[in-house]
């Protein structure tokens, strides 16, 4: 039986991953800030009594480590850890008030990824030779190149991708596989507020089916859906002048101040 620890589990990709793994019979450790939403999710899953929920803000590293250790004590060996928690909002560096927003996004999307993996690594090293172990970082196609008005989000996801690559090389001989998944546009509450076209928008259940296969295989890096992988490769090779001309007038996600 698989054991899976997921942050950002209360909605969107995290909740869908929880359902997909529960349907396979896995025992889950689910982390999010809202206790009542987590409890509702647990009760909706197959075998709700075997799952563990932790109402924790992932930027509270001590509380997050406490949840990780509690889950390890409850289930023993943990097979899969998915650092999924993330936030997205528009940012503009010309506004001093957005510095706090930059900090919040980087803390949640990047630093919390490190804090999610950290408590599990030494334990996993003791059994990874005989048991499949995965550390899964959720990046984004937005981490491939910087998009106007999304500097914080793009920077955070680019950093997640690079961090997971560093960790993958560090753990190469440990038996622990580090998997980086870069979603394109997935139909979740986070993307539904985007005021711009979203090519190759993918239903979240279809995304999860593809993500589970990627994790099972231990693929090092994958963009989902594959069509966005092609787009990502093209974005990487566009010369700066052409890239700037194409994206300078792109519509932008609203800033937090504009949504207040």
N, C-alpha and C positions, 0 to 999 in steps of 0.2 A: 504494500500500500504506500503510495506517495505521500509525502508530507510537504506542504507548500506554504510559505510565508509571503504575504502580499501587502504592500503598503498602498495607500490611496484606494482602499477596497470598497468604499461606500457608494461609488457611482462610476459611470463611464467604463473605461477599459478595465479598471481594477475589479469592479463588480462582475463584469462579463467574464474575466479570467477566473474569478472565484467560482462562478456557476459552471464553467467548462470543466474545471478540475474536480469540483464536487460531483459532477455527473460521471466522472471517471472513477469515483470512489476515494479520492484523495482526502486526507485530513488537513484542514486549513488553519492557519493563523492569519487573522484579518485585522489590519490596522487602518484606522481613520479617526478623524476628530469627533464624529458624531455618534455617540453611544446608541441612541435610539435607531438610527439608520443602520448601523452595523447589526443590531439585534434583529431588525426586520429582515436584513439580508440573510443572516444565519438561519432564521426560521423558514425562509423560503427555499433553502438548499436541501438536497437529499441528506439524510442522516444528520440533522442539525446538532444533535447532542455531541457529535465527535469534533465539532469545530470550535475554535477559540477566537474570541474577539477582544480587541484592545483599543479603547478610546484614547488615542495618543496623538498629539501633534508631532509630526516627524522632525520638527525643528527643536523639540525637547529631546536632546540626545540621550540623556540619562533615562528618561521614561521609555524611549524607543529601545534602548539596550535592555531595560527591564522586561519589556514585552518579549524581546527575542529570547532572553534567558528563560523566561517562564515557558515559552513555547517549546524550547529545546528540552527543558525538564519534563514537560508533559508528554512529548512524543518520542524523545530520544533522538534518533538521527533525522536531520532535516535534509530533504533532497533538493528543493528548489527555493530560492529566495528571489523575489521579484520586487525591485525598487521602482515602483510605478507612480508614487505620489508626485504630483506636479501641478503647477498653476501657470496661467497665461493671461497677460494683459498688456495692452500697448504701453510703450514708454518712449519718452523723448528726453534726451540728455540736456536740452536747453532749459528744462524746468528743474530747479533744485529740489522741488518736492518729489520728483521721480526717483531721486537717489534712494530713498527708503523703499520704493517699489522694486528697484533693481536688487537691493539687498534681500528683500523678501523672496523674490523669484529665485535668486541664486542659492539662498539658504534652503529653499524647499526643493528645488529641482536638482541641484548639484550636491551640496553638502549633506543633505539628508540621504542621498544615494550612498555616499561613503558611510554614513552613520548606520544605514540599514545593513550593509554588507559586513561591517567590521565585527559585530559580535559573533558571527557565524563562522568566520574563516578558520580560526584555530581548531574549532570543533570539527569542521568538515575535513580538515587535513588528516584527522585521525582515522577516517573511514572512507575517504573518497576513492581509495584504490579499489575497494570492493563494492562501492555503491555509487550510482550515478549522482553527481552533485552539480548543481547549476547556480550561478549567480547571474541574474538577468537584469540588465539596465535598460530602461525605456528611454531612448533618445527621441529624435524627431528628424524628419526631412528638413525642418527649419534650422537644424544644426549644421547643415551642409554649407550654406552661405548666408550672410547677413541680409535680413529683410528690413526695409525701412519701417520705422515705427515699432519694431519688435526686437530692439537691441538686447534687452535683458533676456527674453525668452530664447532667442537664437544663440546668444552667448552661453546660456546655461545648458542648452542641449548639445551644442558643440563641445562643451567641456565634459558632459556626460559621456559622449562618444569617445573622446580622447582618454578620459579617466578609465573607462572600461577597457580600452586597448592596453593601457599601461598595466592595469590589474591582470588582464589576460596573460600578458607576457610574464609578469611576476609569478603567477600561479601555474605556469605551463607544466612544471614537473610535479605538481601537487596532486593531480588527478581531478582538480576542480575546474570545470569549464565555465568560462565567462562568455555570456551571450549578450550581444547588443542588438536590440530591435529598434528600428527607426520607423515609426508609423508615419504614413502620409496623412491624408484627411480621413478621419474615422468619424462616423456618425455618433457623437456623444454630446452631452450637455456643454462641454468645453468648446466644441466647434460650431454648435448651432447658432451662436451669437456672432460668428464671423461675418462681416459685412462685405464679403468679396466672393467671387466664384471659387469653388473647391473641386478641382479636377480629380476624377477617379475616386470620388467619395465612396467609402467602403462601409457596409453595415458592420456593427461592432462584433456580432457573432461570427461573421466570416473572417474578420481580422483575428479573433481569438483562435479559430480553428487553425489558421495559418501560423499564428504565434506558437501554439502548443506543439505543432510539428517542428518548428524551428528550434524550440527549447529541447524537445526530445532528442533531436539529432545532435544537439550541441553546436550548431552553426555559430561561427564567431560573430557574424554581422549580417543583418538582413534588413532591407527596406520592404515594408508591407503597406499597400499592395505592390506587386512587381512593377506595375506601370510607373509608379512614382520612383522606383529604383532607377528606371531608365531616365526619368526627368532629373533625378539627383546626379547621375553621371554626367548628363549634359550641362547641368549647372556648374559642376566642378571645373569643366574645361572651357567654359565661356571666358573670353578675355575680359578683363575688368571694365574696359570702356564699353563693350557691348552689353555686359551684364548691367552696368549702371544705367545705360540708356533704356534698357527694357524695363527695369524694376523701379526707376526713380518715381514714376507716376502711379505705381501700384497702390490700390486702396489699402488702408492701414487699420489695424485693430484699435478700437478706442482705448484711450488712457483711462486709468482708474478714476482720475479727477473728472473726466467727461461723463462717466457713468454714475457719478454720485448724485 
